[in-house]
Amino acid sequence: MTTRKRRAFEPNLKLEVVRLINEQGQSVQNVSESMGIVQTANRRWLQQYSTERNGQPGIGKPLTAEQQRIRQMELENQQLRQDVTIF
């Protein structure tokens, strides 16, 4: 039995997919076929982008620069709290 490795995509590629669908009006199916990415992934990225644009963190790795920065700051804050607890 062969296990398939899950593909990883950069946030810039995900944002490009979102832009093609939202701004250029291409269909999810068309973008999926032309880029070789399954439709469920594209739909998930659309949902993630929409959630982030509404100020929520969403599920998964952040797509927008704003949410990426928030996530980084949250991690730094958590580390600082742990450091203070140790002292």
MMTF fields as JSON, N, C-alpha, C and O atoms, coordinates in Angstrom:
{
  "mmtfVersion": "1.0.0",
  "mmtfProducer": "UNKNOWN",
  "numBonds": 347,
  "numAtoms": 348,
  "numGroups": 87,
  "numChains": 1,
  "numModels": 1,
  "chainsPerModel": [1],
  "groupsPerChain": [87],
  "chainIdList": ["A"],
  "bondAtomList": [4, 2, 8, 6, 12, 10, 16, 14, 20, 18, 24, 22, 28, 26, 32, 30, 36, 34, 40, 38, 44, 42, 48, 46, 52, 50, 56, 54, 60, 58, 64, 62, 68, 66, 72, 70, 76, 74, 80, 78, 84, 82, 88, 86, 92, 90, 96, 94, 100, 98, 104, 102, 108, 106, 112, 110, 116, 114, 120, 118, 124, 122, 128, 126, 132, 130, 136, 134, 140, 138, 144, 142, 148, 146, 152, 150, 156, 154, 160, 158, 164, 162, 168, 166, 172, 170, 176, 174, 180, 178, 184, 182, 188, 186, 192, 190, 196, 194, 200, 198, 204, 202, 208, 206, 212, 210, 216, 214, 220, 218, 224, 222, 228, 226, 232, 230, 236, 234, 240, 238, 244, 242, 248, 246, 252, 250, 256, 254, 260, 258, 264, 262, 268, 266, 272, 270, 276, 274, 280, 278, 284, 282, 288, 286, 292, 290, 296, 294, 300, 298, 304, 302, 308, 306, 312, 310, 316, 314, 320, 318, 324, 322, 328, 326, 332, 330, 336, 334, 340, 338, 344, 342],
  "bondOrderList": [1, 1, 1, 1, 1, 1, 1, 1, 1, 1, 1, 1, 1, 1, 1, 1, 1, 1, 1, 1, 1, 1, 1, 1, 1, 1, 1, 1, 1, 1, 1, 1, 1, 1, 1, 1, 1, 1, 1, 1, 1, 1, 1, 1, 1, 1, 1, 1, 1, 1, 1, 1, 1, 1, 1, 1, 1, 1, 1, 1, 1, 1, 1, 1, 1, 1, 1, 1, 1, 1, 1, 1, 1, 1, 1, 1, 1, 1, 1, 1, 1, 1, 1, 1, 1, 1],
  "groupList": [{"groupName": "MET", "atomNameList": ["N", "CA", "C", "O"], "elementList": ["N", "C", "C", "O"], "formalChargeList": [0, 0, 0, 0], "bondAtomList": [1, 0, 2, 1, 3, 2], "bondOrderList": [1, 1, 2], "singleLetterCode": "M", "chemCompType": "L-PEPTIDE LINKING"}, {"groupName": "THR", "atomNameList": ["N", "CA", "C", "O"], "elementList": ["N", "C", "C", "O"], "formalChargeList": [0, 0, 0, 0], "bondAtomList": [1, 0, 2, 1, 3, 2], "bondOrderList": [1, 1, 2], "singleLetterCode": "T", "chemCompType": "L-PEPTIDE LINKING"}, {"groupName": "ARG", "atomNameList": ["N", "CA", "C", "O"], "elementList": ["N", "C", "C", "O"], "formalChargeList": [0, 0, 0, 0], "bondAtomList": [1, 0, 2, 1, 3, 2], "bondOrderList": [1, 1, 2], "singleLetterCode": "R", "chemCompType": "L-PEPTIDE LINKING"}, {"groupName": "LYS", "atomNameList": ["N", "CA", "C", "O"], "elementList": ["N", "C", "C", "O"], "formalChargeList": [0, 0, 0, 0], "bondAtomList": [1, 0, 2, 1, 3, 2], "bondOrderList": [1, 1, 2], "singleLetterCode": "K", "chemCompType": "L-PEPTIDE LINKING"}, {"groupName": "ALA", "atomNameList": ["N", "CA", "C", "O"], "elementList": ["N", "C", "C", "O"], "formalChargeList": [0, 0, 0, 0], "bondAtomList": [1, 0, 2, 1, 3, 2], "bondOrderList": [1, 1, 2], "singleLetterCode": "A", "chemCompType": "L-PEPTIDE LINKING"}, {"groupName": "PHE", "atomNameList": ["N", "CA", "C", "O"], "elementList": ["N", "C", "C", "O"], "formalChargeList": [0, 0, 0, 0], "bondAtomList": [1, 0, 2, 1, 3, 2], "bondOrderList": [1, 1, 2], "singleLetterCode": "F", "chemCompType": "L-PEPTIDE LINKING"}, {"groupName": "GLU", "atomNameList": ["N", "CA", "C", "O"], "elementList": ["N", "C", "C", "O"], "formalChargeList": [0, 0, 0, 0], "bondAtomList": [1, 0, 2, 1, 3, 2], "bondOrderList": [1, 1, 2], "singleLetterCode": "E", "chemCompType": "L-PEPTIDE LINKING"}, {"groupName": "PRO", "atomNameList": ["N", "CA", "C", "O"], "elementList": ["N", "C", "C", "O"], "formalChargeList": [0, 0, 0, 0], "bondAtomList": [1, 0, 2, 1, 3, 2], "bondOrderList": [1, 1, 2], "singleLetterCode": "P", "chemCompType": "L-PEPTIDE LINKING"}, {"groupName": "ASN", "atomNameList": ["N", "CA", "C", "O"], "elementList": ["N", "C", "C", "O"], "formalChargeList": [0, 0, 0, 0], "bondAtomList": [1, 0, 2, 1, 3, 2], "bondOrderList": [1, 1, 2], "singleLetterCode": "N", "chemCompType": "L-PEPTIDE LINKING"}, {"groupName": "LEU", "atomNameList": ["N", "CA", "C", "O"], "elementList": ["N", "C", "C", "O"], "formalChargeList": [0, 0, 0, 0], "bondAtomList": [1, 0, 2, 1, 3, 2], "bondOrderList": [1, 1, 2], "singleLetterCode": "L", "chemCompType": "L-PEPTIDE LINKING"}, {"groupName": "VAL", "atomNameList": ["N", "CA", "C", "O"], "elementList": ["N", "C", "C", "O"], "formalChargeList": [0, 0, 0, 0], "bondAtomList": [1, 0, 2, 1, 3, 2], "bondOrderList": [1, 1, 2], "singleLetterCode": "V", "chemCompType": "L-PEPTIDE LINKING"}, {"groupName": "ILE", "atomNameList": ["N", "CA", "C", "O"], "elementList": ["N", "C", "C", "O"], "formalChargeList": [0, 0, 0, 0], "bondAtomList": [1, 0, 2, 1, 3, 2], "bondOrderList": [1, 1, 2], "singleLetterCode": "I", "chemCompType": "L-PEPTIDE LINKING"}, {"groupName": "GLN", "atomNameList": ["N", "CA", "C", "O"], "elementList": ["N", "C", "C", "O"], "formalChargeList": [0, 0, 0, 0], "bondAtomList": [1, 0, 2, 1, 3, 2], "bondOrderList": [1, 1, 2], "singleLetterCode": "Q", "chemCompType": "L-PEPTIDE LINKING"}, {"groupName": "GLY", "atomNameList": ["N", "CA", "C", "O"], "elementList": ["N", "C", "C", "O"], "formalChargeList": [0, 0, 0, 0], "bondAtomList": [1, 0, 2, 1, 3, 2], "bondOrderList": [1, 1, 2], "singleLetterCode": "G", "chemCompType": "PEPTIDE LINKING"}, {"groupName": "SER", "atomNameList": ["N", "CA", "C", "O"], "elementList": ["N", "C", "C", "O"], "formalChargeList": [0, 0, 0, 0], "bondAtomList": [1, 0, 2, 1, 3, 2], "bondOrderList": [1, 1, 2], "singleLetterCode": "S", "chemCompType": "L-PEPTIDE LINKING"}, {"groupName": "TRP", "atomNameList": ["N", "CA", "C", "O"], "elementList": ["N", "C", "C", "O"], "formalChargeList": [0, 0, 0, 0], "bondAtomList": [1, 0, 2, 1, 3, 2], "bondOrderList": [1, 1, 2], "singleLetterCode": "W", "chemCompType": "L-PEPTIDE LINKING"}, {"groupName": "TYR", "atomNameList": ["N", "CA", "C", "O"], "elementList": ["N", "C", "C", "O"], "formalChargeList": [0, 0, 0, 0], "bondAtomList": [1, 0, 2, 1, 3, 2], "bondOrderList": [1, 1, 2], "singleLetterCode": "Y", "chemCompType": "L-PEPTIDE LINKING"}, {"groupName": "ASP", "atomNameList": ["N", "CA", "C", "O"], "elementList": ["N", "C", "C", "O"], "formalChargeList": [0, 0, 0, 0], "bondAtomList": [1, 0, 2, 1, 3, 2], "bondOrderList": [1, 1, 2], "singleLetterCode": "D", "chemCompType": "L-PEPTIDE LINKING"}],
  "groupTypeList": [0, 1, 1, 2, 3, 2, 2, 4, 5, 6, 7, 8, 9, 3, 9, 6, 10, 10, 2, 9, 11, 8, 6, 12, 13, 12, 14, 10, 12, 8, 10, 14, 6, 14, 0, 13, 11, 10, 12, 1, 4, 8, 2, 2, 15, 9, 12, 12, 16, 14, 1, 6, 2, 8, 13, 12, 7, 13, 11, 13, 3, 7, 9, 1, 4, 6, 12, 12, 2, 11, 2, 12, 0, 6, 9, 6, 8, 12, 12, 9, 2, 12, 17, 10, 1, 11, 5],
  "groupIdList": [1, 2, 3, 4, 5, 6, 7, 8, 9, 10, 11, 12, 13, 14, 15, 16, 17, 18, 19, 20, 21, 22, 23, 24, 25, 26, 27, 28, 29, 30, 31, 32, 33, 34, 35, 36, 37, 38, 39, 40, 41, 42, 43, 44, 45, 46, 47, 48, 49, 50, 51, 52, 53, 54, 55, 56, 57, 58, 59, 60, 61, 62, 63, 64, 65, 66, 67, 68, 69, 70, 71, 72, 73, 74, 75, 76, 77, 78, 79, 80, 81, 82, 83, 84, 85, 86, 87],
  "secStructList": [7, 7, 7, 7, 7, 7, 7, 7, 7, 7, 2, 2, 2, 2, 2, 2, 2, 2, 2, 2, 2, 2, 6, 1, 7, 7, 7, 2, 2, 2, 2, 2, 2, 2, 2, 6, 7, 7, 2, 2, 2, 2, 2, 2, 2, 2, 2, 2, 2, 2, 2, 2, 2, 6, 6, 7, 7, 7, 1, 1, 1, 7, 7, 1, 2, 2, 2, 2, 2, 2, 2, 2, 2, 2, 2, 2, 2, 2, 2, 2, 2, 2, 2, 2, 2, 2, 7],
  "xCoordList": [0.837, 0.0, 0.895, 1.821, 0.619, 1.4, 0.655, -0.534, 1.38, 0.763, 1.104, 2.23, 0.106, 0.31, 0.702, 0.098, 1.717, 2.126, 1.231, 0.978, 0.765, -0.093, 0.748, 1.828, 0.24, 0.945, 0.811, -0.225, 1.854, 1.843, 1.875, 2.604, 1.095, 1.017, 1.367, 0.976, 2.092, 2.471, 1.251, 0.361, 1.222, 0.103, -0.087, -1.222, 0.991, 0.864, 0.103, -0.682, 0.327, -0.403, -1.883, -2.758, -2.155, -3.534, -4.253, -5.402, -3.561, -4.151, -4.384, -5.357, -3.511, -3.696, -4.949, -5.717, -5.151, -6.358, -7.595, -8.558, -7.573, -8.701, -8.947, -10.093, -7.884, -8.015, -8.63, -9.5, -8.179, -8.725, -10.227, -10.974, -10.655, -12.069, -12.885, -13.92, -12.417, -13.193, -13.138, -14.169, -11.964, -11.808, -11.992, -12.541, -11.538, -11.651, -12.875, -13.178, -13.577, -14.821, -14.672, -15.627, -13.484, -13.308, -13.983, -14.122, -14.39, -15.052, -14.021, -12.861, -14.465, -13.601, -13.117, -11.943, -14.01, -13.649, -12.577, -11.612, -12.734, -11.77, -10.394, -9.381, -10.36, -9.083, -8.454, -7.242, -9.266, -8.766, -8.111, -7.012, -8.787, -8.263, -7.004, -6.037, -7.005, -5.852, -4.618, -3.492, -4.824, -3.687, -3.356, -2.364, -4.175, -3.918, -4.105, -3.387, -5.077, -5.37, -6.821, -7.703, -7.06, -8.417, -9.373, -8.977, -10.625, -11.635, -11.853, -12.089, -11.778, -12.013, -10.965, -11.288, -9.727, -8.679, -8.999, -8.887, -9.397, -9.722, -10.902, -10.901, -11.888, -13.045, -12.656, -13.14, -11.781, -11.303, -10.531, -10.672, -9.72, -8.96, -9.885, -9.649, -10.926, -11.911, -12.572, -12.745, -12.936, -13.558, -12.585, -12.954, -11.351, -10.319, -10.126, -10.063, -10.033, -9.839, -11.021, -10.831, -12.218, -13.416, -13.449, -13.773, -13.122, -13.099, -12.071, -12.354, -10.879, -9.823, -10.201, -9.898, -10.851, -11.253, -12.301, -12.46, -13.009, -13.996, -13.377, -14.09, -12.041, -11.336, -11.201, -10.748, -11.578, -11.474, -10.218, -9.741, -9.674, -8.458, -8.654, -7.708, -9.839, -10.064, -9.394, -8.841, -9.455, -8.879, -7.705, -7.798, -6.625, -5.463, -4.492, -4.627, -3.513, -2.501, -3.119, -3.902, -2.77, -3.338, -2.898, -1.784, -3.789, -3.49, -3.051, -2.071, -3.767, -3.478, -2.298, -2.047, -1.585, -0.432, -0.854, -0.133, -2.018, -2.517, -2.703, -2.266, -3.349, -3.572, -2.265, -2.111, -1.332, -0.032, 0.687, 1.295, 0.613, 1.251, 0.561, 1.235, -0.748, -1.471, -1.07, -0.817, -1.015, -0.633, 0.773, 1.016, 1.702, 3.074, 3.108, 3.813, 2.353, 2.319, 1.71, 2.159, 0.704, 0.105, 1.11, 1.167, 1.908, 2.932, 3.995, 4.429, 4.409, 5.396, 4.837, 5.541, 3.589, 2.933, 2.887, 3.163, 2.541, 2.475, 3.858, 3.973, 4.901, 6.256, 6.674, 7.294, 6.338, 6.685, 5.969, 6.55, 4.716, 3.974, 4.616, 4.694, 5.07, 5.739, 7.049, 7.393, 7.782, 9.04, 8.816, 9.59, 7.772, 7.466, 7.069, 7.439, 6.338, 5.911, 7.118, 7.131, 8.109, 9.317, 10.063, 10.595, 10.096, 10.813, 9.94, 10.346],
  "yCoordList": [-1.166, 0.0, 1.248, 1.352, 2.167, 3.387, 4.539, 4.748, 5.287, 6.464, 7.688, 7.852, 8.54, 9.766, 10.89, 11.08, 11.635, 12.792, 13.972, 14.229, 14.671, 15.822, 16.967, 17.263, 17.602, 18.717, 19.957, 20.181, 20.754, 22.019, 23.161, 23.103, 24.185, 25.329, 26.601, 26.773, 27.471, 28.752, 29.68, 29.605, 30.551, 31.498, 32.352, 32.666, 32.727, 33.542, 32.808, 33.42, 31.511, 30.725, 30.658, 30.783, 30.461, 30.398, 31.718, 31.731, 32.828, 34.14, 34.361, 35.01, 33.835, 33.94, 33.176, 33.66, 32.004, 31.224, 32.014, 32.101, 32.585, 33.387, 34.569, 34.868, 35.235, 36.392, 35.994, 36.693, 34.881, 34.422, 34.165, 34.461, 33.623, 33.281, 34.518, 34.792, 35.265, 36.408, 37.618, 38.232, 37.968, 39.208, 39.018, 39.888, 37.894, 37.667, 36.856, 36.693, 36.348, 35.637, 34.256, 33.717, 33.677, 32.322, 31.334, 31.6, 30.218, 29.212, 28.413, 28.306, 27.855, 27.003, 25.833, 25.466, 25.257, 24.115, 24.496, 23.755, 25.641, 26.069, 26.309, 25.863, 27.012, 27.28, 25.974, 25.787, 25.087, 23.795, 23.01, 22.48, 22.941, 22.187, 22.836, 22.139, 24.156, 24.821, 24.802, 24.811, 24.776, 24.801, 23.43, 23.283, 22.442, 21.094, 20.973, 20.234, 21.707, 21.701, 21.254, 21.703, 20.377, 19.864, 20.974, 21.925, 20.842, 21.858, 22.081, 23.211, 21.022, 21.182, 22.106, 22.884, 22.028, 22.916, 24.358, 25.254, 24.585, 25.945, 26.508, 27.685, 25.698, 26.164, 26.473, 27.434, 25.645, 25.858, 27.18, 27.91, 27.494, 28.745, 29.946, 30.993, 29.799, 30.875, 31.153, 32.31, 30.105, 30.249, 30.869, 31.761, 30.402, 30.937, 32.435, 33.227, 32.815, 34.221, 35.068, 36.141, 34.593, 35.31, 35.492, 36.573, 34.453, 34.502, 35.518, 36.312, 35.495, 36.427, 37.869, 38.777, 38.084, 39.439, 40.0, 41.215, 39.11, 39.521, 39.663, 39.846, 39.579, 39.791, 38.577, 38.698, 37.416, 36.192, 35.426, 35.593, 34.592, 33.865, 32.726, 32.356, 32.166, 31.051, 29.782, 29.724, 28.774, 27.469, 27.245, 27.523, 26.753, 26.482, 27.651, 28.606, 27.549, 28.591, 29.847, 29.773, 31.009, 32.259, 32.562, 32.23, 33.196, 33.56, 35.005, 35.305, 35.89, 37.313, 37.713, 37.103, 38.74, 39.226, 39.666, 39.443, 40.288, 40.754, 39.595, 39.668, 38.531, 37.383, 36.644, 36.083, 36.636, 36.024, 36.778, 36.169, 38.11, 38.932, 38.72, 38.609, 38.665, 38.419, 37.077, 36.967, 36.068, 34.725, 34.75, 34.154, 35.445, 35.543, 36.263, 35.842, 37.336, 38.092, 37.263, 37.348, 36.47, 35.601, 34.577, 34.288, 34.024, 33.054, 33.713, 33.138, 34.914, 35.641, 35.962, 35.831, 36.377, 36.69, 35.449, 35.526, 34.323, 33.074, 32.723, 32.297, 32.904, 32.598, 33.527, 33.089, 34.801, 35.758, 35.42, 35.535, 35.004, 34.612, 33.397, 33.322, 32.455, 31.286, 31.671, 31.142, 32.606, 33.066, 33.743, 33.526, 34.557, 35.256, 34.252, 34.417, 33.231, 32.214, 31.466, 31.114, 31.235, 30.516, 31.326, 30.763, 32.644, 33.5, 33.751, 34.451],
  "zCoordList": [0.0, 0.0, 0.0, 0.805, -0.886, -1.002, -0.351, -0.592, 0.484, 1.087, 0.25, -0.219, 0.076, -0.685, 0.243, 1.298, -0.156, 0.616, 0.251, -0.926, 1.246, 1.025, 0.473, 0.985, -0.571, -1.18, -0.317, 0.31, -0.288, 0.451, -0.555, -1.545, -0.303, -1.2, -0.438, 0.717, -1.083, -0.501, -0.439, -1.286, 0.569, 0.673, -0.586, -0.944, -1.255, -2.471, -3.57, -4.295, -3.699, -4.697, -4.312, -5.17, -3.035, -2.566, -2.84, -3.282, -2.574, -2.831, -4.32, -4.704, -5.154, -6.606, -7.036, -7.867, -6.482, -6.778, -6.368, -7.129, -5.175, -4.685, -5.62, -5.956, -6.037, -6.924, -8.269, -8.789, -8.822, -10.1, -10.006, -10.939, -8.895, -8.726, -8.349, -8.958, -7.345, -6.849, -7.763, -8.035, -8.238, -9.001, -10.505, -11.179, -11.026, -12.461, -12.838, -14.02, -11.84, -12.094, -12.701, -13.259, -12.6, -13.119, -12.169, -10.975, -12.704, -11.879, -11.094, -11.491, -9.977, -9.171, -10.017, -9.966, -10.783, -11.621, -12.638, -12.822, -13.3, -14.311, -13.693, -14.232, -12.565, -11.897, -11.42, -11.531, -10.896, -10.419, -11.54, -11.382, -12.658, -13.798, -14.365, -14.671, -14.508, -15.124, -14.231, -14.728, -12.91, -11.993, -11.4, -10.686, -11.693, -11.185, -9.68, -9.007, -9.165, -7.726, -7.555, -8.287, -6.598, -6.413, -5.99, -5.316, -6.391, -6.117, -4.628, -4.2, -3.838, -2.397, -1.769, -0.871, -2.227, -1.707, -2.075, -1.238, -3.325, -3.755, -2.979, -2.616, -2.726, -1.955, -0.506, 0.092, 0.035, 1.404, 1.488, 2.469, 0.476, 0.462, 0.311, 0.914, -0.485, -0.613, 0.731, 1.116, 1.436, 2.749, 3.74, 4.504, 3.729, 4.626, 4.361, 5.301, 3.105, 2.745, 3.214, 3.787, 2.974, 3.383, 4.9, 5.391, 5.625, 7.085, 7.567, 8.464, 6.976, 7.366, 7.043, 7.817, 5.92, 5.537, 6.498, 6.613, 7.184, 8.182, 9.568, 10.554, 9.642, 10.905, 11.788, 12.927, 11.306, 12.086, 11.676, 10.554, 12.56, 12.218, 11.228, 10.533, 11.144, 10.231, 10.712, 11.81, 9.873, 10.19, 9.252, 8.057, 9.779, 8.946, 8.935, 9.7, 8.05, 7.948, 7.363, 6.416, 7.925, 7.425, 5.996, 5.589, 5.248, 3.874, 3.745, 3.064, 4.391, 4.231, 5.112, 6.152, 4.682, 5.436, 6.833, 7.806, 6.927, 8.219, 9.191, 10.34, 8.735, 9.606, 9.903, 10.987, 8.963, 9.221, 10.334, 11.214, 10.288, 11.321, 12.675, 13.7, 12.686, 13.934, 14.523, 15.722, 13.684, 14.167, 14.765, 15.814, 14.092, 14.597, 15.942, 16.858, 16.057, 17.309, 18.435, 19.579, 18.126, 19.137, 19.638, 20.834, 18.717, 19.115, 19.99, 20.988, 19.615, 20.415, 21.793, 22.795, 21.853, 23.122, 24.016, 25.213, 23.432, 24.186, 24.748, 25.897, 23.936, 24.384, 25.519, 26.488, 25.4, 26.462, 27.757, 28.837, 27.659, 28.868, 29.539, 30.766, 28.725, 29.279, 29.953, 31.01, 29.326, 29.888, 31.236, 32.168, 31.355, 32.6, 33.663, 34.826, 33.307, 34.245, 34.828, 36.007, 34.003, 34.449, 35.514, 36.471, 35.341, 36.29, 37.477, 38.405]
}
